[in-house]
Amino acid sequence: MKIHHYWSLLFATILMVSCTDTVKFPVSNVTPSAEITASKSKDDNGNYKITIKAKNLASADRLSPPQNVYVAWIVKDGGGIRNLGQLTQENAGKASLETIVPQEFSELFITAEKNGQISYPTGVEISRIKFKK
């Protein structure tokens, strides 16, 4: 019985990992030392979990011109964009965002903004990625 439980747990873990698509952002001209990754996975309800992690990301107020926050955006498959929220600065150089969205998307980008509560990007784009279909 214990062996069966072990294999079931191992299979479930492999299945969850294999359903996650992780992409590394290209080097940014604005924040060249930043190492940013994003992962996308589908949950049991058909929603998409998005996790963004950044290392060596300069504080937005150190950019030229200075900004207040980094905001993540998706490009929806049917067209249009959606604000995912602000990346949270964890400590010097580290930031992250974790959220869930109901719609399919294949493109994600990050901008530096004065205000994170906006419906359309106005600041400088930091970097952009595309997920495989």
Buried (B, 14 or more C-beta within 10 A) or exposed (E): EEEEEEEEEEEEEEEEEEEEBEBEBEEBEBBEEBBBBBBBBEEEEEBBBBBBBBBBBBBBEEBEEEBBBBBBBBBBEEEEBBBBBBBEBEEEBBBBBEBEBEEBBBBBBBBBBEEBEBEEBEBBBBBBBEBEE
